[in-house]
């Protein structure tokens, strides 16, 4: 399939946009990720870069084709609260009803959502760990 054919299938402006996505120059919006996965007959998670085997909250959100605005509206949570969750900046898991709402919205089990919370926190700790450089 050509880039132009794929662009037509997913409703993108043209083959140039597909080319930019393939080259990593730009990133498709979440809704395009879902359309691309369907057009390519692959799971949407394959189009999301995972740092490890477990998807974090951002990966689950993108896999579901949701923007942050879509997700917070569906789950009934404030945008800053969700961003804190997605960025691993939380000290305890949300209440069970919030976890269940997230799971429903993301199309996953509560267990997968909890694992995604923990993965987001793991990424944050890794990114905050200063790198050690040998002195010369």
Number of C-alpha atoms within 10 A of each C-alpha: 6 9 15 16 14 18 20 13 14 20 12 18 11 15 16 13 18 23 15 13 13 13 10 10 9 12 14 18 12 20 15 19 24 23 18 23 17 14 13 14 9 12 14 22 18 12 16 16 9 13 11 9 7 15 23 27 27 21 23 23 22 23 23 20 20 21 14 17 12 13 21 19 11 14 19 13 14 12 14 10 13 20 16 14 23 24 19 21 16 17 9 8 12 13 8 10 10 15 19 18 16 24 19 15 17 23 15 14 14 18 12 18 22 18 16 22 25 21 22 25 22 15 15 15 13 11 10 9 8 8 8 6 6 5 4 3
